[in-house]
């Protein structure tokens, strides 16, 4: 394998200068200014990850670092509601918060009717009003030093979504967070920072949706922190359908308290390079969480999922299902870590990763990574990589379906298994439309 | 006497170059039920797969004429569209494909092939519900994925349910009785019997005589080492049950 030698100082110089300038000048309370400066410090030390690091071995981010770094200072006023029409979920009646280049665009957004105990706004607004939850929770879940990207995002904290639920509050409708990269010749960089705080026994469904309006390369470096309180129930669906020149690096970091439920979906079809870190930490007993994922890529796309189910407490269940569909010369990476700490007895962890290769030139690296320090646990994992199932193909044909139709049906079915776990119907409908289109392309171009 | 629906002449073939069928001769006319019996490894399932057109199962000699056409030349889907149906010994699970959706897609492919209009979801449901009664199937099964998580008995019933909906001219039932308890066996067999008409035919491939108490064959053939070594009426099955296969194999042994 080839390793690319990055000289951290040289490559990060422009990024570092921009981060320092921003951290030194951006407004905000003192704690936030300190946080940003800490981000700069960590970024100085870490630089960008190189393929020499185990977590980045199959994910060479050198092209990201070579892209012109233009952190957006604010929203792009040129974006119109009409341009966003393709990204609306059919029949959606709930709130939609739109972020352009990482900054809240109020004129494009639909905020919900006020609801007691439910705050749905943008981070900049919450900071302006001095919402106590922001200081109490922001950067308390995701480590600044997880990677250079996390540090960089932290140095640039300015805006993103902020959702906060008081104990027992139930968000009336699912919430659509739409992150739009504005069109333009110059590559732009968006670094949204999202925070979801669900109080005890509260409940919400949130959809994080990343799209591009133009075809030019751009860079999204996002972090979403989720705090799920005792007995709370959060469903989080992320759908990344950025353009095929884009670079998308993102972390979802969730802390799950006693008896909470967390349902995570990650659907990734877009971007030239997409890296998704999804880390769930179970800090109380009786947590039940699901990690559900689907990637469908082609051409020269690279999609990399690194997931962590950290069983820090006993009696928790984690169930992970990832499906990959790969055409062209695309590459998929799935690294699923299950960490069962010493006292986490009666852990029930299940992980399945299945990959369907549509061509001989597509590749997948699927790796379960189990670290089990307790002795009374149930952990299962399985990873498969392969071509279409001949038995199923033949079965379909003996019922009268033509070979091409049978292949199409089975490929769609493989995707549906994942999509069907999303409980928000308009999201499923949108996904099906986009995915089916994408799958048709992949099947035809094979 | 009517013309044969399928006429197998001196058929030989096998899997990936390995010769398994060594000259099979069999004619089945509309209205007839034929049973093919034989010990394990005699080539029963291979015959089913060769007739259905499975990849890797090659014909090396002989011919199969089905409804006036050269069957071997047709891809599996065209055989199905021409009314040939194979009920699998091990029905395949297809997660993510709704049972009703799957069956409607198959049904409409066959209608298109016959130049008929496709049936919409509402009309299809009416057809399906009618046929479900035949197999005493719970309606919940329609909403599930094809065969996924079905018990052995449910899978076999689902095969016969598909057969009921697709209404084939020639059905080949491959070990449909294996893995069924006596109640499920009775339901499946009654379903097959109700579908019997003067213009269709059935080939029942089985290891045991038991199924033939319920689906009474007009002809019984014994397959051994790739050849039909004995043919007779339904009494032959009883004789086999009593004496086993050894007395026949002895006569025809290698």
Interface residues (C-beta under 8 A of the other chain):
Chain A: X389 X390 X391 X392 X394 X395 X396 X397 X398 X399 X400 X401 X402 X403 X405 X406 X409 X410 X412 X413 X414 X415 X416 X417 X420
Chain B: X52 X53 X54 X55 X75 X76 X77 X79 X80 X81 X85 X86 X88 X91 X92 X93 X94 X95 X96 X97 X102 X103 X105 X106 X107 X109 X110 X113 X145 X162 X166
